[in-house]
Amino acid sequence: GLTYLVSALLLANLRKGYLAPHHAEETEEKEWRPTEETEEAAWPPSTGEEALLMTPEPEATRGFFHDLKEGLHYLRGQPRVFALGLTYACMMAGVLSSNVLVAALSMSILHAGPVGFGFMEAGWAFGAVVGGLTTGLLVQRFPPAKVLVVSLGILAVGHALFPYARWLWVAVAMHALFGGCRALGGVLTQSSIMATVPRRLMGRTQSAFSVIATVMQVVMSFSLGVLAQHASLPIAF
């Protein structure tokens, strides 16, 4: 509750008015005048469509739904970007909806109550920090795609085995491992998306993935709760 109050106070005290972000970029472009050679090296030849995508947005006041529609239209022709974004959206939805099951696991299986749930969430946070810090080291030694696939495999198999953890310390260690794998997957998918999507469409693409993740989160939260209550916790996991 306190964090929401602080956020509301900060938002209420923002300065008035609007400054379009691309103004700063225009200033930088005016200050730096590339020669023919540097311009050729910095900007590889592109098709007319790519040049259009890289053009700065003339209007910064377009609506959210217009941006969302443009992002989805771009993704229709970019299966690689869509696959990466859908992977990230699935992970986001899984992280947020999994608390339905983790709380039930702490209460019904581990009999640790809110304290056990807190320990598991602390383990997740620790693993996420470690995973984020070690991403750079791992991708230097192994191909990024291989690191991503292994991380997703650990998350898939690990969550299937998670409800069979009978001791709290085992559950905390497993959750820390999940947090590390989730951080690796998040960093790798997001960095790949940022390296592929044109700057002009970055916000629109991220908005599309956020909507997909939110819809999946709502569906998963209800379906996981129904499965846990009417089927079993292992099936829900």
C-alpha positions as CSV (number, residue, x, y, z in Angstrom):
1,G,0.0,0.0,0.0
2,L,2.8,2.4,0.8
3,T,4.5,1.9,-2.5
4,Y,1.3,2.8,-4.3
5,L,0.9,5.9,-2.2
6,V,4.5,7.0,-3.0
7,S,3.9,6.3,-6.7
8,A,0.7,8.4,-6.6
9,L,2.5,11.3,-4.9
10,L,5.3,11.2,-7.4
11,L,2.9,11.2,-10.4
12,A,0.9,14.1,-8.9
13,N,4.1,16.2,-8.6
14,L,5.3,15.7,-12.2
15,R,6.0,18.9,-14.0
16,K,3.3,20.1,-16.3
17,G,3.5,20.1,-20.1
18,Y,4.8,17.6,-22.6
19,L,8.1,17.4,-24.3
20,A,8.3,14.9,-27.2
21,P,11.2,12.5,-26.8
22,H,12.4,12.8,-30.4
23,H,13.3,16.5,-29.8
24,A,16.5,15.4,-28.1
25,E,17.4,13.0,-30.9
26,E,16.9,15.9,-33.5
27,T,19.3,18.0,-31.5
28,E,21.9,15.3,-31.4
29,E,21.6,14.8,-35.2
30,K,22.1,18.5,-35.9
31,E,25.2,18.6,-33.7
32,W,26.8,15.6,-35.5
33,R,27.3,15.9,-39.2
34,P,28.6,12.6,-40.6
35,T,30.9,12.5,-43.6
36,E,30.1,10.3,-46.6
37,E,32.3,7.4,-45.3
38,T,30.9,7.5,-41.7
39,E,27.4,7.7,-43.0
40,E,27.9,4.8,-45.3
41,A,29.4,2.7,-42.5
42,A,26.7,3.6,-39.9
43,W,23.7,3.1,-42.1
44,P,23.8,-0.1,-44.2
45,P,21.7,-0.1,-47.5
46,S,18.1,-0.7,-46.8
47,T,14.9,-1.2,-48.7
48,G,12.3,1.5,-49.1
49,E,10.1,-0.2,-46.4
50,E,13.0,-0.4,-43.9
51,A,13.8,3.3,-44.5
52,L,10.2,4.2,-43.9
53,L,10.3,2.2,-40.6
54,M,13.4,4.1,-39.4
55,T,11.9,7.5,-40.1
56,P,11.2,9.4,-36.9
57,E,7.5,9.6,-35.9
58,P,6.1,13.0,-36.9
59,E,3.3,12.9,-34.3
60,A,3.9,11.9,-30.7
61,T,0.2,12.1,-29.7
62,R,-1.2,9.0,-31.5
63,G,-3.6,6.9,-29.5
64,F,-2.7,3.6,-27.8
65,F,-5.0,1.5,-30.1
66,H,-3.5,3.0,-33.2
67,D,0.0,2.1,-31.9
68,L,-1.2,-1.4,-31.0
69,K,-2.7,-2.0,-34.4
70,E,0.5,-0.8,-36.1
71,G,2.6,-3.1,-33.8
72,L,0.4,-6.1,-34.6
73,H,0.6,-5.3,-38.3
74,Y,4.4,-5.3,-38.1
75,L,4.5,-8.6,-36.2
76,R,2.4,-10.3,-38.9
77,G,5.4,-10.1,-41.2
78,Q,8.1,-10.8,-38.6
79,P,7.7,-14.4,-37.4
80,R,11.1,-14.3,-35.6
81,V,10.2,-11.2,-33.6
82,F,6.7,-12.6,-32.9
83,A,8.2,-15.8,-31.6
84,L,10.6,-14.0,-29.2
85,G,7.9,-11.7,-28.0
86,L,5.4,-14.5,-27.5
87,T,8.0,-16.4,-25.5
88,Y,8.5,-13.3,-23.3
89,A,4.7,-12.8,-22.9
90,C,4.3,-16.5,-21.9
91,M,7.0,-16.1,-19.2
92,M,5.5,-12.8,-17.9
93,A,2.0,-14.4,-17.7
94,G,3.4,-17.5,-16.1
95,V,5.3,-15.5,-13.5
96,L,2.4,-13.4,-12.5
97,S,-0.2,-16.2,-12.5
98,S,2.0,-18.8,-10.8
99,N,1.5,-17.1,-7.4
100,V,-2.0,-18.7,-7.4
101,L,-0.2,-22.1,-7.2
102,V,2.8,-21.2,-5.2
103,A,0.6,-19.9,-2.4
104,A,-1.4,-23.1,-2.5
105,L,1.8,-25.2,-2.5
106,S,3.1,-23.4,0.7
107,M,-0.2,-23.8,2.5
108,S,-1.4,-27.3,1.4
109,I,1.8,-29.2,0.6
110,L,4.6,-27.7,2.6
111,H,2.3,-26.5,5.5
112,A,4.6,-23.4,5.8
113,G,1.9,-20.8,5.4
114,P,2.6,-17.2,4.5
115,V,6.2,-17.5,6.0
116,G,7.0,-20.3,3.5
117,F,5.5,-18.3,0.7
118,G,7.7,-15.3,1.7
119,F,10.8,-17.5,1.7
120,M,10.0,-18.9,-1.7
121,E,9.5,-15.4,-3.1
122,A,12.8,-14.3,-1.6
123,G,14.5,-17.2,-3.3
124,W,13.0,-16.2,-6.6
125,A,14.2,-12.6,-6.2
126,F,17.7,-13.8,-5.3
127,G,17.8,-16.1,-8.3
128,A,16.5,-13.4,-10.6
129,V,19.3,-11.0,-9.5
130,V,22.0,-13.7,-10.0
131,G,20.5,-14.7,-13.4
132,G,20.4,-11.2,-14.6
133,L,24.0,-10.5,-13.6
134,T,25.4,-13.7,-15.2
135,T,23.6,-13.4,-18.5
136,G,26.5,-11.6,-20.1
137,L,29.0,-14.2,-18.9
138,L,26.9,-17.1,-20.2
139,V,26.3,-15.7,-23.7
140,Q,30.0,-15.2,-24.1
141,R,30.6,-18.9,-23.6
142,F,27.5,-20.4,-25.2
143,P,25.2,-19.4,-28.1
144,P,22.3,-17.2,-26.8
145,A,19.7,-19.4,-28.4
146,K,21.0,-22.4,-26.6
147,V,21.0,-20.6,-23.2
148,L,17.4,-19.5,-23.8
149,V,16.2,-23.1,-24.8
150,V,18.0,-24.6,-21.8
151,S,16.5,-22.0,-19.4
152,L,13.0,-22.7,-20.8
153,G,13.5,-26.4,-20.5
154,I,14.5,-26.0,-16.8
155,L,11.4,-23.9,-16.2
156,A,9.2,-26.5,-17.9
157,V,10.5,-29.6,-16.2
158,G,11.1,-27.8,-12.9
159,H,7.6,-26.5,-12.5
160,A,6.2,-30.0,-13.3
161,L,8.3,-31.4,-10.4
162,F,7.7,-28.4,-8.1
163,P,4.6,-29.7,-6.3
164,Y,6.6,-32.8,-5.2
165,A,9.0,-30.8,-3.1
166,R,8.2,-31.9,0.4
167,W,10.6,-29.6,2.3
168,L,10.6,-25.9,2.4
169,W,14.4,-25.5,1.7
170,V,14.0,-27.6,-1.5
171,A,11.1,-25.5,-2.7
172,V,13.1,-22.3,-2.0
173,A,16.1,-23.6,-3.9
174,M,14.0,-24.6,-6.8
175,H,12.2,-21.3,-6.9
176,A,15.6,-19.5,-6.9
177,L,16.6,-21.6,-9.9
178,F,13.4,-20.7,-11.6
179,G,14.0,-17.0,-10.9
180,G,17.5,-17.3,-12.5
181,C,16.2,-19.0,-15.6
182,R,13.4,-16.5,-15.9
183,A,15.8,-13.6,-15.7
184,L,18.0,-15.2,-18.4
185,G,15.0,-15.8,-20.6
186,G,13.7,-12.2,-20.1
187,V,17.1,-10.6,-20.8
188,L,17.8,-12.7,-23.9
189,T,14.4,-12.3,-25.5
190,Q,14.2,-8.5,-24.8
191,S,17.7,-7.8,-26.0
192,S,17.0,-9.8,-29.2
193,I,13.8,-7.9,-29.8
194,M,15.5,-4.6,-29.3
195,A,18.3,-5.6,-31.7
196,T,15.8,-6.5,-34.4
197,V,12.8,-4.2,-34.2
198,P,13.3,-0.7,-35.8
199,R,13.4,2.1,-33.2
200,R,10.2,3.7,-34.5
201,L,8.2,0.5,-33.9
202,M,9.8,-0.5,-30.6
203,G,7.1,1.0,-28.4
204,R,4.3,-0.3,-30.6
205,T,5.8,-3.8,-30.6
206,Q,6.2,-3.8,-26.8
207,S,2.6,-2.6,-26.4
208,A,1.4,-5.6,-28.4
209,F,3.4,-8.0,-26.3
210,S,2.1,-6.4,-23.1
211,V,-1.5,-6.8,-24.2
212,I,-0.9,-10.5,-25.1
213,A,0.8,-11.1,-21.8
214,T,-2.0,-9.5,-19.8
215,V,-4.7,-11.5,-21.6
216,M,-2.7,-14.7,-21.0
217,Q,-2.2,-13.8,-17.4
218,V,-5.9,-13.4,-16.8
219,V,-6.8,-16.6,-18.5
220,M,-4.0,-18.6,-16.8
221,S,-4.9,-17.2,-13.3
222,F,-8.5,-18.4,-13.6
223,S,-7.6,-21.7,-15.3
224,L,-4.8,-22.6,-12.8
225,G,-7.1,-21.9,-9.9
226,V,-9.8,-24.1,-11.3
227,L,-7.4,-26.9,-12.1
228,A,-5.8,-26.7,-8.6
229,Q,-9.2,-26.8,-6.9
230,H,-11.1,-29.3,-9.0
231,A,-8.3,-31.5,-10.4
232,S,-5.0,-31.4,-8.4
233,L,-2.1,-29.1,-7.7
234,P,0.4,-31.2,-9.7
235,I,-1.8,-31.1,-12.8
236,A,-2.1,-27.3,-12.4
237,F,1.7,-27.0,-12.2
